[in-house]
Amino acid sequence: MNPIDHGNNQPKRPSFNDDVPKPGPEVYVLRMPADRTITFVAWGDKLRGFDVHWLGNRTAMHFEPAEECEHCLKNLPSKWKGYLHVYAVELKQEFFLEFTKITASAFQHQVANPDHLRGCTFRLKRGKSKNSRMSIIILAPVTVETALPPEKDPRPCILRLYGYSDNQIAEWLATGPTPHEEW
């Protein structure tokens, strides 16, 4: 039998694609590194968050309804992660900055309007280990927005990190948020 003939007389066809894939995501996720201080300008308007489950050495996405989430059914612990589209001044690069609920709460208590962060300049400092707490200082409140680039949605980037395809992501984003989501 011909190696390209699979019994149905239909040879396999190679997949030709002249479009060079983009290297990596459009915007990277930044988890604040240990023993660093970085100044950020918020390009996003508010923290965008979702729930994940801790699997012991990594996280996995939580799904609604909880009765159908495989990780909820296994009683695995869950936690919230938040993301804000930012520009890191010292690094001269934009990121989706990851927040824990403790850091997000501290941040929101220091700003006048937590649902309008765009233009806020702040400094984040992490202690000597990657698990140490972060301190946050607001350097300048919200400034004039016209000089800022448009906000980017962190959801496609985060979902790609969890291994979901562009088709799945597009379908989920098109169907809208679940009732408790604040997107």
Protein Blocks (a to p, Z undefined) as FASTA:
>chain_A
ZZkbghjopacdddddfbdcdehjfbdcddddehiacddddfbfbdcddddddehjaccd
ddddfklmmklmnopacddddddddddfklopacdddddfklmmmmmmmpmblmlmghpa
cdddddfbfkbccddddfbdcddfklpccdddfklmmmmmnopafklmmmmmmnopafkb
cZZ
